[in-house]
Amino acid sequence: HSDSWGSAIFGFYTTFDRFVDLYVWNHQNFLPVIAAGNDGVDGYYTAGYTSFLDQHGIVIPDATADGVIDSQSIGSPALSKNVLAVGATESDRTSGSASSRTWFSLFPSKYKVDPIKTDYASVGIVHDNVYHQGMAAFSSRGPTICGRIKPDVTAPGCDVLSTRYTVGSKYGWGTYPPHSRYYNYNGGTSMACPLAAGAATLAREHVIKRAGIEQPTAALIKALLINGAQSISPGQYGVAEFREIPPFSPNNVEGWGQVNVGNSLYAVGTGTIFMDRIQNGNFKKQKTVNFYIDVVNTNVPLKATLVWADYPSNPAASGFSELVNDFDLLAESPSSIIFHGNGTEGGDRTNNVEKILVENPESGSWRISITAVNLMKSGSLPALVVSGGIDDVPPLIIPHLIEDTPPRAEGYEAVAMINSVYPIEGTGTADFAWAVGDANSATGTWAQTSVYAQNDGQIYKTVIPGTLQTGEVCYAWDMPGAAAPVTNSFTILPFNLELDELSHYFTYTGGASNINVFADISWAADTPDTWILLDTTSGSNDGIVVYSVTTNYVASQRSGTISVYGAIKTNELSVTQGPWNKTPEPPTLARPEVSTSGNTISIVFSAERNNKYTLQWRESLSTGEWLDLVSDITLDDGLLTLSASSFPGHTGLPEQSFFRLKCASLVQ
């Protein structure tokens, strides 16, 4: 459940927070995801803020304008114990409505002191060639008045592109042309909250499908997200006086860190153990439950996160401990080193979330224990997530689903990511099989192949041949040690691709035409013939292929093809063009160039292609036979030069000579 609303309450546990906690207590599968609030300020409080603080006797310990966001601005109901409170980080958007605006330009009454004042609101800061993501200045900080850590996690919340309420006239942080009516940029923990809620939805689906927990508690989903959350400390402003995020996690700026779905569900080289409704809630005070795991891969962190729904507190005790039921999380290494939840000494007495992170764990047997330190109300259902290089955790197969598609001649790419505690570094193989039929029952014969890992040892790729007919296809991934094959299916959709004609004839002069394509798929057109020119090379659904052919200057007929293809079908249009058969024109003698050089005469004139030109001569204008002196043929239009230096019966150029050009077509 995603709630992008709340009220400024400055960490004060109210009756409404009690109501939210009570609802989750009574419905422990229900996880409210709540925006932390947008009340982060740096020493400049409105009159309304000041009045509320004075009325309730709340003192903000660091309420000074010093370039660091003040603490204890967490809102209600985000400060409820049993919700997932979400703060906002900057979004790393280098282009967008507010990407060029500073915090001061957006909120001039709140952020008047550097480094916040001149920091760009949508992107982090590069320092010493290292990029540092940071918090949104407005994001409400913890703790609660009694010292509980809030927010729980963070997510990007600046300059987020979102759907717009079209009835109003406001545009948030800015418009999104060309669709400004329906979309706009905006910022706030209200934008970060839905991202975290979406992550929680994916986490819940993962637990149901991969871990087989049909009704996971909200505590388990919350634990899974917090277990994979990643700290962005120190933030943007260095590690000195303006440090934005404390060095240790958890803290009251980012909680347990920024949501990272990949870390929570599929961290490389990591196996994950889920334990929900531990002991069915039947704990007794001081009772300890132990779990033992074997760490075999020390190159990945060992993490353990414990969460439980706590009974609602009394608002009258807001300044004191708000924890009703107190559990402790402890991890003991093979060499007997003890790690307490949240990095505390001796155990956390304040929070109903505890996390242990060991960056470089020892190999060997670890003890993970949960102790009921104090129970004032029965009914808490603790949930534990443990992840790391843990032995006996089967490889996790995560297939990329093949989408329904028309037939594809190139086949259907099948990809799977296989997450294994043991590095497989390109040497492992997975088994892949496919058959006609749906994901529940294959009706055809299974075809099987072994697939080698890619270079990263996680990604496996193969191709289902494109020879299958339309219908449903079942496919399955398996790997030695996996709990079970992962089976899915996709449908090869029926399709239509037809042409309105299969042949077309052109005369030698050429010209243009088109093909009507009747289709319900994407298609392409091409031709191997250079004399056929395509104006259209692709389309989708019904369309037209516009094409033309050049003039045929050859004395023979020519034939070519246009192929229109899509899916696994190819249609061909046969194009035929007749031979050159133009009746030759008399030679064009306008502006002829006639020249002599010694006994040689040359005539330059315009000639037409596909003709034979002959230079003829005789001594009399009106009598005597025309004698052929020299001939040449033309295959292209252009200037032609005919030269003669030998004249029958003469040793040189006769003093009196008459010349003419004879033209004959090469095409019969």
DOKOLLUM-339854 format. One record per residue (C-alpha): residue number from 1; chain; x, y, z. Coordinates in Angstrom, 3 decimals, padded with zeros to 6 digits. Each point is the difference from the previous one (the first is absolute). Example, Ala and Ser with C-alpha at 12.3 -4.5 7.8 and 13.67 -1.06 7.14 Angstrom:
REM residues 2
kevo,roti,east,north,up
1,A,012.300,-004.500,007.800
2,A,001.370,003.440,-000.660
END
This chain:
REM residues 668
kevo,roti,east,north,up
1,A,000.000,000.000,000.000
2,A,001.581,003.306,-001.109
3,A,-000.805,003.235,001.866
4,A,001.514,003.213,-001.324
5,A,-001.433,002.189,002.723
6,A,000.504,000.889,003.628
7,A,000.348,002.880,002.425
8,A,002.898,001.874,001.561
9,A,000.258,-001.371,003.532
10,A,003.765,000.175,000.708
11,A,000.390,-003.532,001.297
12,A,-002.947,000.170,002.408
13,A,-001.888,-003.331,000.289
14,A,-003.708,000.819,-000.289
15,A,-003.327,-001.744,000.297
16,A,-000.068,-000.359,-003.773
17,A,003.372,-001.770,000.016
18,A,-001.368,-002.313,002.653
19,A,-002.984,-000.740,-002.250
20,A,002.287,-000.892,-002.933
21,A,002.132,-002.266,002.193
22,A,-003.120,-001.671,001.368
23,A,-001.336,-000.671,-003.488
24,A,003.231,-001.705,-001.063
25,A,000.098,-001.911,003.305
26,A,-003.443,-001.385,-000.800
27,A,000.836,-000.573,-003.705
28,A,003.620,-001.101,-000.001
29,A,000.091,-000.721,-003.755
30,A,-000.701,003.680,-000.696
31,A,002.971,002.319,-000.641
32,A,-000.715,003.746,-000.137
33,A,002.719,001.830,-001.939
34,A,-000.040,003.615,001.197
35,A,001.706,003.166,-001.239
36,A,002.321,001.322,002.718
37,A,-001.041,003.617,-000.546
38,A,001.444,003.097,-001.656
39,A,000.832,001.971,003.127
40,A,003.776,-000.129,-000.149
41,A,001.297,003.513,000.759
42,A,003.270,001.657,000.893
43,A,-000.776,002.248,002.953
44,A,-002.806,001.993,-001.636
45,A,-003.344,-001.044,001.515
46,A,-003.368,001.407,-001.001
47,A,-002.267,001.589,002.575
48,A,-002.197,-003.106,-000.148
49,A,002.968,-002.269,000.678
50,A,001.169,002.156,002.906
51,A,-003.475,000.115,001.526
52,A,-000.339,-003.800,-000.118
53,A,003.428,-000.551,001.538
54,A,-000.684,002.469,002.796
55,A,-003.448,-001.420,000.685
56,A,001.357,-003.524,000.481
57,A,003.239,000.998,001.651
58,A,002.079,-001.555,-002.775
59,A,003.575,001.199,-000.300
60,A,001.895,-000.693,-003.223
61,A,003.595,-000.434,001.239
62,A,001.705,001.203,-003.199
63,A,-002.463,002.659,-001.186
64,A,002.595,002.388,-001.391
65,A,000.617,001.313,-003.507
66,A,003.362,-001.660,-000.512
67,A,-000.150,-001.697,-003.401
68,A,-001.153,-003.329,001.485
69,A,-003.654,-001.098,000.037
70,A,-001.425,-000.069,003.528
71,A,-001.083,-003.250,001.659
72,A,-003.349,-001.200,001.353
73,A,-002.325,001.201,-002.767
74,A,-001.508,-003.435,-000.713
75,A,-003.739,000.255,-000.632
76,A,-003.070,-001.993,000.911
77,A,-000.926,-002.770,-000.709
78,A,003.506,-000.719,-001.346
79,A,001.299,-000.175,003.572
80,A,-002.318,-002.921,000.761
81,A,001.949,-003.084,001.020
82,A,-001.606,-002.479,-002.381
83,A,000.200,001.942,-003.269
84,A,002.771,000.351,-002.544
85,A,000.896,003.709,000.127
86,A,001.641,001.273,-003.202
87,A,002.313,002.989,-000.265
88,A,001.089,001.585,-003.282
89,A,003.375,000.089,-001.715
90,A,001.014,002.062,-002.984
91,A,-000.792,-001.755,-003.259
92,A,003.141,000.518,-002.093
93,A,-002.084,001.608,-002.747
94,A,002.375,002.041,-002.159
95,A,-002.821,001.348,-002.138
96,A,-003.514,000.846,001.046
97,A,-002.022,002.785,001.479
98,A,002.111,000.705,003.111
99,A,003.326,-001.439,-001.117
100,A,001.501,003.489,-000.266
101,A,-001.578,001.413,003.174
102,A,001.520,000.216,003.451
103,A,-001.706,-000.686,003.303
104,A,-000.051,003.729,000.726
105,A,-001.698,000.795,-003.309
106,A,-002.671,-002.607,000.711
107,A,-000.515,000.791,003.702
108,A,001.563,003.405,000.780
109,A,-001.467,000.178,003.515
110,A,001.402,-003.377,001.118
111,A,003.529,-000.355,-001.346
112,A,002.025,003.192,000.332
113,A,003.389,-001.383,000.993
114,A,002.600,-001.840,-002.075
115,A,000.699,-002.724,-000.928
116,A,-003.732,-000.755,-000.228
117,A,-000.863,003.418,-001.410
118,A,001.971,-000.393,-003.235
119,A,-000.398,-003.764,-000.387
120,A,-001.956,-001.105,-003.062
121,A,-003.209,-001.719,001.033
122,A,-000.014,-002.872,-002.487
123,A,003.590,-001.210,-000.131
124,A,002.790,-000.831,002.408
125,A,003.485,001.471,000.211
126,A,003.321,-001.109,-001.477
127,A,002.811,000.291,002.541
128,A,003.561,-001.160,-000.743
129,A,-001.306,-001.641,-003.194
130,A,-002.468,-002.084,002.019
131,A,-003.744,000.449,-000.413
132,A,-001.969,000.290,003.244
133,A,-003.756,-000.414,000.057
134,A,-001.754,001.953,002.705
135,A,-003.200,000.486,001.917
136,A,-002.811,002.297,-001.036
137,A,000.255,003.020,002.263
138,A,-003.745,-000.044,000.699
139,A,-000.056,-003.665,001.111
140,A,-001.091,-000.204,003.641
141,A,002.620,-001.342,002.377
142,A,-000.286,-002.055,003.150
143,A,000.153,-001.014,002.711
144,A,-003.343,-000.134,001.748
145,A,-000.139,001.732,003.360
146,A,000.724,-003.292,001.769
147,A,003.013,-000.651,-002.248
148,A,-001.347,-002.526,-002.508
149,A,001.747,-000.005,-003.384
150,A,-002.022,001.577,-002.799
151,A,-000.317,-000.029,-002.939
152,A,000.391,-003.728,-000.638
153,A,001.264,000.270,-003.580
154,A,000.374,002.561,-002.771
155,A,-000.754,000.117,-003.728
156,A,000.481,002.598,-002.775
157,A,-002.462,002.842,000.461
158,A,001.253,003.041,-001.934
159,A,-001.132,001.026,-003.466
160,A,-001.959,-003.216,-000.470
161,A,-002.121,-000.195,-003.147
162,A,-003.530,-000.938,000.969
163,A,-003.584,000.089,-001.168
164,A,-001.772,003.320,000.509
165,A,-003.381,000.806,001.492
166,A,-001.585,001.482,-003.127
167,A,-002.888,001.844,001.661
168,A,002.243,002.467,001.831
169,A,002.350,002.622,-001.405
170,A,003.160,-000.828,001.954
171,A,003.035,-001.626,-001.582
172,A,002.120,-000.999,003.013
173,A,003.679,000.590,-000.734
174,A,-000.619,000.517,-003.710
175,A,-001.667,-001.166,-003.177
176,A,000.931,-002.900,-002.224
177,A,-000.460,001.031,-003.636
178,A,-001.463,-001.234,-002.282
179,A,-002.343,-001.689,002.500
180,A,-000.315,002.771,002.581
181,A,-003.680,-000.623,000.550
182,A,000.570,-003.517,001.266
183,A,003.513,000.021,001.493
184,A,002.135,002.306,002.104
185,A,003.142,-000.008,002.117
186,A,-000.342,000.109,003.744
187,A,001.990,-000.539,003.152
188,A,-000.667,-001.125,003.546
189,A,-000.012,-003.053,002.191
190,A,-003.408,-000.446,-001.634
191,A,001.895,-000.892,-003.182
192,A,002.488,-002.265,001.773
193,A,-002.700,-001.890,001.872
194,A,-001.652,-001.659,-003.053
195,A,003.410,-001.192,-001.206
196,A,000.558,-001.767,003.306
197,A,-003.551,-001.360,-000.066
198,A,000.666,-001.457,-003.441
199,A,003.174,-001.584,001.335
200,A,-002.000,-001.475,002.880
201,A,-002.460,-001.477,-002.491
202,A,002.836,-001.668,-001.914
203,A,001.475,-001.270,003.256
204,A,-003.329,-001.511,001.023
205,A,-000.411,-001.719,-003.372
206,A,003.555,-001.320,000.282
207,A,-000.595,-001.459,003.460
208,A,-003.212,-001.683,-001.112
209,A,001.372,-001.456,-003.237
210,A,003.614,-000.708,000.941
211,A,-000.184,-000.769,003.703
212,A,-003.428,-001.636,-000.030
213,A,-001.347,002.173,002.817
214,A,-003.618,000.416,-001.064
215,A,-000.985,002.672,002.531
216,A,003.152,001.949,000.897
217,A,-000.289,002.434,002.860
218,A,000.640,003.685,-000.456
219,A,002.942,-000.464,002.360
220,A,001.648,-002.419,-002.450
221,A,-000.426,002.363,-002.967
222,A,001.311,002.909,002.050
223,A,002.960,-002.114,001.145
224,A,000.795,-001.030,-003.580
225,A,000.094,003.608,-001.256
226,A,002.064,001.208,002.959
227,A,002.347,-002.967,-000.344
228,A,000.912,001.077,-003.541
229,A,-000.088,003.765,000.574
230,A,003.248,001.779,-000.853
231,A,001.474,002.934,001.894
232,A,001.012,003.085,-002.003
233,A,002.017,001.479,002.889
234,A,001.718,002.480,000.223
235,A,-002.270,001.731,-002.502
236,A,001.014,003.022,-002.036
237,A,001.806,002.377,002.321
238,A,003.064,-001.887,001.179
239,A,000.830,-001.496,003.381
240,A,000.697,003.149,002.034
241,A,-002.322,002.611,001.505
242,A,-002.590,-000.180,-002.794
243,A,-000.239,-003.782,-000.144
244,A,-003.470,-000.853,-001.250
245,A,-000.344,-003.643,001.102
246,A,001.624,-001.548,003.099
247,A,002.666,-002.643,-000.563
248,A,-001.834,-002.871,001.655
249,A,-003.165,-001.736,-001.113
250,A,-002.708,000.197,001.128
251,A,-000.310,003.734,000.548
252,A,-002.721,002.609,000.178
253,A,000.673,001.501,-003.428
254,A,-000.320,-003.025,-002.305
255,A,-001.135,-002.688,002.439
256,A,001.470,-003.309,-001.143
257,A,000.761,001.383,-003.468
258,A,-001.372,000.390,-003.495
259,A,-002.293,-002.731,-001.305
260,A,001.866,-002.338,-002.363
261,A,-002.230,-002.735,-001.395
262,A,002.937,-001.782,-001.618
263,A,001.843,-000.203,003.322
264,A,-003.117,-001.185,001.791
265,A,-000.989,-002.715,-002.456
266,A,002.948,-000.958,-002.190
267,A,003.301,001.128,001.519
268,A,002.842,-001.661,-001.917
269,A,001.545,-003.020,001.690
270,A,-002.569,000.152,002.760
271,A,-002.496,-002.460,001.377
272,A,-002.976,001.218,002.026
273,A,-001.898,-001.720,002.801
274,A,-003.508,001.157,000.953
275,A,-001.536,-000.728,003.386
276,A,-003.516,001.284,000.608
277,A,-002.336,-000.229,002.995
278,A,002.880,-001.373,002.065
279,A,-001.323,-002.277,002.758
280,A,-003.460,001.142,-001.159
281,A,000.493,002.815,002.462
282,A,000.097,-002.413,002.955
283,A,002.991,001.586,001.669
284,A,000.489,000.284,003.707
285,A,002.034,002.647,001.707
286,A,003.745,-000.670,-000.236
287,A,-000.563,-002.920,-002.364
288,A,002.644,-000.322,-002.718
289,A,-000.379,-001.708,-003.367
290,A,003.228,-000.916,-001.811
291,A,000.634,-000.571,-003.684
292,A,003.271,-001.290,-001.428
293,A,001.405,000.740,-003.429
294,A,003.241,-000.906,-001.772
295,A,001.758,002.830,-001.830
296,A,001.917,-001.360,-003.000
297,A,000.463,003.167,-002.062
298,A,001.769,002.726,001.985
299,A,000.135,002.436,-002.935
300,A,-003.558,001.198,000.567
301,A,-001.429,001.636,003.151
302,A,-001.955,-001.947,002.573
303,A,-003.235,001.783,000.883
304,A,-002.782,-000.793,002.438
305,A,-003.101,002.152,000.505
306,A,-002.681,-000.553,002.636
307,A,-003.361,001.827,-000.073
308,A,-003.159,-000.480,002.029
309,A,-003.346,001.728,000.319
310,A,-000.111,001.675,003.394
311,A,-003.062,000.731,002.068
312,A,-000.974,003.691,-000.176
313,A,001.435,002.354,002.588
314,A,-001.758,002.492,002.207
315,A,000.419,003.548,-001.371
316,A,000.418,001.167,003.578
317,A,003.304,-001.906,000.037
318,A,001.256,001.649,-003.177
319,A,003.021,001.450,001.737
320,A,000.981,-003.345,001.445
321,A,000.472,-003.471,-001.477
322,A,-002.722,-000.835,-002.503
323,A,001.041,-003.636,-000.357
324,A,-002.502,-002.450,001.499
325,A,001.547,-003.299,-001.090
326,A,003.783,-000.106,-000.202
327,A,001.926,-002.632,-001.953
328,A,003.759,-000.113,-000.420
329,A,001.888,-001.178,-003.072
330,A,003.494,-001.426,000.470
331,A,002.549,-001.660,-002.274
332,A,002.978,-001.988,001.267
333,A,002.917,-000.770,-002.304
334,A,001.959,-003.284,-000.067
335,A,002.660,001.739,002.107
336,A,-002.642,001.104,002.566
337,A,-000.121,003.680,-001.017
338,A,-003.416,001.422,000.932
339,A,-001.970,002.409,-002.217
340,A,-003.111,001.730,001.361
341,A,-002.871,001.448,-001.999
342,A,000.433,003.560,-001.330
343,A,003.613,000.050,001.142
344,A,-000.977,000.480,003.628
345,A,001.884,-001.136,003.074
346,A,-002.068,-002.573,001.820
347,A,-003.142,000.339,-002.125
348,A,-002.470,002.585,-001.317
349,A,-002.738,001.033,002.464
350,A,-001.742,002.527,-002.243
351,A,-000.769,-001.331,-003.491
352,A,-002.113,-002.841,-001.358
353,A,002.432,-000.339,-002.905
354,A,003.487,-001.442,000.565
355,A,002.635,-000.665,-002.631
356,A,003.475,-001.524,000.111
357,A,002.479,000.577,-002.817
358,A,003.365,-001.780,-000.123
359,A,001.932,001.133,-003.072
360,A,002.624,-002.768,000.036
361,A,-001.415,-002.936,001.942
362,A,002.087,-002.932,001.172
363,A,-000.581,-003.316,-001.682
364,A,-001.574,-002.692,002.100
365,A,-002.994,-000.422,002.273
366,A,-001.806,003.130,001.221
367,A,-002.676,000.198,002.672
368,A,-002.901,002.372,-000.594
369,A,-002.162,000.435,003.090
370,A,-003.240,001.791,000.837
371,A,-000.708,000.717,003.650
372,A,-003.275,001.245,001.454
373,A,001.482,002.545,002.404
374,A,-003.317,001.404,001.154
375,A,-003.552,-000.933,-001.007
376,A,-002.868,002.101,001.286
377,A,-002.567,-001.130,-002.575
378,A,-000.174,-003.383,-001.732
379,A,-000.545,-000.129,-003.742
380,A,003.161,001.354,-001.629
381,A,001.033,-002.142,-002.982
382,A,003.733,000.585,-000.558
383,A,001.392,-000.342,-003.525
384,A,003.659,-000.553,-000.824
385,A,001.900,000.340,-003.281
386,A,003.578,-001.298,-000.165
387,A,002.111,000.394,-003.133
388,A,003.598,-000.685,-000.938
389,A,002.289,-002.722,-001.284
390,A,-002.034,-002.635,001.807
391,A,000.353,-003.716,-000.690
392,A,-002.987,-002.193,-000.868
393,A,-001.909,002.872,-001.588
394,A,-000.976,-001.294,-003.453
395,A,000.816,002.081,-003.075
396,A,-002.748,002.464,-000.827
397,A,-001.184,-000.065,-003.618
398,A,-001.460,003.262,-001.272
399,A,-001.174,-000.298,-003.617
400,A,-000.715,002.958,-002.232
401,A,-003.497,-000.687,-001.249
402,A,-000.392,-000.457,-003.746
403,A,-002.834,002.220,-001.174
404,A,-002.792,-001.200,-002.255
405,A,001.029,000.762,-003.556
406,A,-000.735,-000.820,-003.623
407,A,002.378,-002.595,-001.444
408,A,003.622,001.099,-000.319
409,A,002.255,-001.684,-002.516
410,A,003.064,000.806,002.114
411,A,-001.509,-001.871,002.938
412,A,-000.897,000.992,003.543
413,A,002.756,001.040,002.387
414,A,-000.222,-001.568,003.438
415,A,001.984,001.652,002.800
416,A,000.314,-000.908,003.658
417,A,001.981,001.372,002.910
418,A,001.107,-002.668,002.441
419,A,001.137,001.257,003.371
420,A,002.222,-002.468,001.811
421,A,001.981,000.210,003.215
422,A,002.805,-001.865,-001.712
423,A,001.662,002.083,-002.739
424,A,-000.500,-001.678,-003.364
425,A,002.079,002.450,-002.056
426,A,-000.984,-001.212,-003.440
427,A,000.702,-003.698,000.600
428,A,-003.396,-001.096,001.203
429,A,-002.845,-001.162,-002.167
430,A,-003.735,000.210,000.288
431,A,-002.530,-002.310,-001.591
432,A,-002.564,001.520,-002.327
433,A,-002.926,-001.787,-001.600
434,A,-003.014,000.947,-002.085
435,A,-003.067,-001.711,-001.409
436,A,-003.358,000.811,-001.492
437,A,-002.538,000.532,002.774
438,A,-000.726,002.340,002.896
439,A,001.958,000.497,003.216
440,A,-002.004,-002.703,001.760
441,A,000.026,-002.793,-002.550
442,A,002.187,-000.404,-003.054
443,A,-001.841,-001.794,-002.809
444,A,002.998,-000.358,-002.280
445,A,003.371,-001.671,000.331
446,A,002.523,001.796,002.170
447,A,003.148,001.239,-001.701
448,A,002.910,000.545,002.368
449,A,003.362,001.739,-000.106
450,A,002.795,000.970,002.375
451,A,000.718,003.713,000.237
452,A,003.366,001.387,001.055
453,A,000.203,003.049,002.228
454,A,001.054,003.358,-001.347
455,A,003.172,001.667,001.267
456,A,-001.585,001.220,003.227
457,A,-001.016,-003.525,000.977
458,A,-003.587,001.100,000.581
459,A,-001.591,000.512,-003.405
460,A,-001.008,-002.907,-002.224
461,A,-001.293,000.451,-003.548
462,A,-001.309,-002.310,-002.682
463,A,-002.469,000.097,-002.895
464,A,-003.156,-001.987,-000.626
465,A,-000.001,-000.715,-003.758
466,A,-002.249,002.103,-002.207
467,A,-001.453,-003.068,-001.710
468,A,-002.820,-000.490,002.507
469,A,-003.554,000.529,-001.162
470,A,-002.448,002.412,001.583
471,A,-001.308,-001.021,003.399
472,A,001.175,-000.201,003.605
473,A,003.569,-001.024,000.806
474,A,001.147,-001.211,003.413
475,A,003.607,000.537,001.122
476,A,001.892,-000.855,003.171
477,A,003.313,000.871,001.634
478,A,001.743,-002.319,002.426
479,A,003.392,-000.245,001.644
480,A,001.674,-002.587,002.216
481,A,-000.842,000.827,003.594
482,A,-003.010,002.161,-000.817
483,A,-003.114,-000.674,002.020
484,A,-002.071,-000.691,-003.133
485,A,-000.109,000.933,-003.682
486,A,-001.553,003.371,-000.752
487,A,-002.615,-000.369,-002.716
488,A,-001.751,002.658,-002.057
489,A,-001.697,000.243,-003.362
490,A,-000.624,002.435,-002.812
491,A,-002.257,000.037,-003.045
492,A,001.079,000.173,-003.622
493,A,-002.856,002.095,-001.322
494,A,-001.781,-000.613,-003.322
495,A,000.621,002.744,-002.519
496,A,-000.870,001.297,-003.464
497,A,002.365,001.282,-002.693
498,A,-001.254,000.192,-003.601
499,A,000.589,002.121,-003.134
500,A,-002.651,001.226,-002.424
501,A,002.061,-001.124,-003.027
502,A,002.858,-002.395,-000.584
503,A,001.292,001.315,-003.362
504,A,000.300,003.317,-001.793
505,A,001.185,000.967,-003.514
506,A,001.686,003.248,-001.065
507,A,000.920,001.187,-003.481
508,A,003.597,000.958,-000.674
509,A,-000.698,003.578,001.099
510,A,-000.501,-001.092,003.639
511,A,-002.214,001.844,002.489
512,A,-001.517,-000.313,003.470
513,A,-002.547,-002.274,001.609
514,A,-000.957,-001.325,003.422
515,A,-000.854,-003.223,001.769
516,A,-002.892,-000.153,002.438
517,A,001.025,-001.980,003.075
518,A,-002.673,-001.623,002.152
519,A,001.495,-000.937,003.380
520,A,-000.489,000.001,003.754
521,A,003.722,-000.091,000.805
522,A,003.089,002.076,-000.663
523,A,001.620,-000.667,-003.368
524,A,002.929,001.089,-002.129
525,A,000.652,000.271,-003.742
526,A,003.207,-000.240,-001.986
527,A,001.325,-000.971,-003.426
528,A,003.338,-001.318,-001.263
529,A,-000.390,001.864,-003.312
530,A,001.597,003.422,-000.306
531,A,-002.371,001.121,-002.780
532,A,-002.984,-000.392,002.354
533,A,-000.217,002.929,002.431
534,A,-001.985,-000.328,003.255
535,A,-001.500,003.088,001.600
536,A,-001.501,-002.168,002.767
537,A,002.128,-002.553,001.843
538,A,-002.111,-000.826,003.050
539,A,-003.418,000.312,001.533
540,A,-002.421,-001.323,002.562
541,A,-003.438,-001.485,-000.640
542,A,-001.649,000.992,-003.294
543,A,002.158,002.241,-002.155
544,A,001.434,000.797,-003.417
545,A,003.414,-000.655,-001.512
546,A,000.759,002.813,-002.445
547,A,002.649,-000.850,-002.592
548,A,001.267,000.956,-003.452
549,A,002.203,-001.436,-002.748
550,A,002.549,001.797,-002.150
551,A,-000.007,000.075,-003.808
552,A,001.213,-003.215,-001.604
553,A,002.692,001.002,-002.498
554,A,000.882,-003.593,-000.692
555,A,-001.174,-001.797,-003.104
556,A,-001.409,-002.859,002.060
557,A,-002.785,-000.481,002.522
558,A,000.977,-000.031,003.680
559,A,-001.631,-001.500,003.091
560,A,000.307,000.685,003.729
561,A,-001.785,-000.510,003.309
562,A,-001.256,001.967,002.980
563,A,-000.225,-001.996,003.227
564,A,-002.477,000.983,002.704
565,A,000.606,-002.037,003.139
566,A,-001.008,-000.207,003.630
567,A,-000.115,-002.686,002.679
568,A,000.938,-003.195,-001.848
569,A,-001.691,000.853,-003.314
570,A,001.410,001.626,-003.123
571,A,-002.109,001.182,-002.955
572,A,001.642,000.891,-003.316
573,A,-001.149,002.327,-002.741
574,A,001.480,-000.870,-003.394
575,A,000.959,003.125,-001.958
576,A,000.553,-000.289,-003.772
577,A,001.129,002.799,-002.331
578,A,000.003,-000.055,-003.790
579,A,003.126,000.698,-002.149
580,A,000.964,003.310,-001.505
581,A,-002.012,000.458,-003.211
582,A,000.025,003.701,-000.725
583,A,000.170,000.998,-003.701
584,A,003.255,001.925,-000.402
585,A,-000.136,003.687,-000.861
586,A,002.181,001.509,-002.699
587,A,003.346,001.163,001.349
588,A,-000.206,003.404,001.581
589,A,002.343,002.212,-001.972
590,A,-000.835,003.264,001.612
591,A,003.250,001.699,000.809
592,A,002.141,-002.852,-001.337
593,A,003.652,000.333,000.570
594,A,001.910,-000.760,-003.202
595,A,003.745,000.166,-000.045
596,A,002.870,-001.091,-002.249
597,A,003.554,-000.830,000.801
598,A,002.179,-000.985,-002.921
599,A,-001.817,-002.805,-001.804
600,A,-002.420,-000.607,002.928
601,A,-003.502,001.387,000.357
602,A,-001.936,-000.231,003.296
603,A,-003.677,000.651,000.684
604,A,-001.411,000.327,003.545
605,A,-003.774,-000.252,000.467
606,A,-002.726,-001.007,002.491
607,A,-000.853,-003.684,-000.184
608,A,-002.748,-002.136,001.495
609,A,000.682,-003.234,001.809
610,A,-000.425,-003.439,-001.542
611,A,000.816,001.186,-003.544
612,A,002.731,-000.560,-002.558
613,A,001.318,003.163,-001.712
614,A,001.971,-000.103,-003.250
615,A,001.904,002.876,-001.624
616,A,-000.495,-000.144,-003.820
617,A,001.796,001.878,-002.817
618,A,-000.159,000.710,-003.725
619,A,001.584,002.524,-002.321
620,A,-003.234,001.277,-001.631
621,A,-002.921,001.619,001.714
622,A,-002.600,-001.675,-002.180
623,A,001.617,-002.969,-001.720
624,A,002.028,-003.010,000.971
625,A,-000.242,-002.603,002.699
626,A,000.283,000.892,003.671
627,A,002.991,-001.855,001.355
628,A,000.302,-001.081,003.666
629,A,003.119,001.449,001.601
630,A,-000.316,-000.798,003.735
631,A,-002.695,-001.238,002.410
632,A,-000.622,-000.034,003.753
633,A,-002.782,-001.126,002.320
634,A,-001.497,001.868,002.979
635,A,-001.346,-001.596,003.165
636,A,-000.716,003.321,001.712
637,A,-001.210,003.416,-001.062
638,A,002.765,002.507,-000.524
639,A,002.543,001.492,-002.374
640,A,001.614,-002.282,-002.581
641,A,003.074,000.682,-002.133
642,A,000.545,-001.702,-003.349
643,A,003.379,000.537,-001.712
644,A,001.198,-001.171,-003.452
645,A,003.391,000.282,-001.694
646,A,-000.308,-002.520,-002.851
647,A,-002.035,000.769,-003.097
648,A,-000.345,-002.629,-002.801
649,A,001.895,000.980,-003.192
650,A,001.839,002.834,001.736
651,A,003.228,000.258,001.918
652,A,-001.251,002.825,002.067
653,A,-003.070,002.079,000.705
654,A,-001.582,000.907,-003.364
655,A,-000.368,003.687,-000.684
656,A,-003.728,-000.463,-000.566
657,A,-001.768,-002.294,002.482
658,A,-003.505,-000.465,001.282
659,A,-000.824,-001.802,003.259
660,A,-003.115,-001.338,001.682
661,A,-000.906,-002.085,003.114
662,A,-002.018,-003.182,-000.216
663,A,-001.799,-001.332,003.103
664,A,-001.276,-003.530,000.612
665,A,-001.621,-001.407,003.167
666,A,001.756,-002.792,001.855
667,A,-003.375,-001.295,001.208
668,A,-002.021,-001.986,-002.510
END
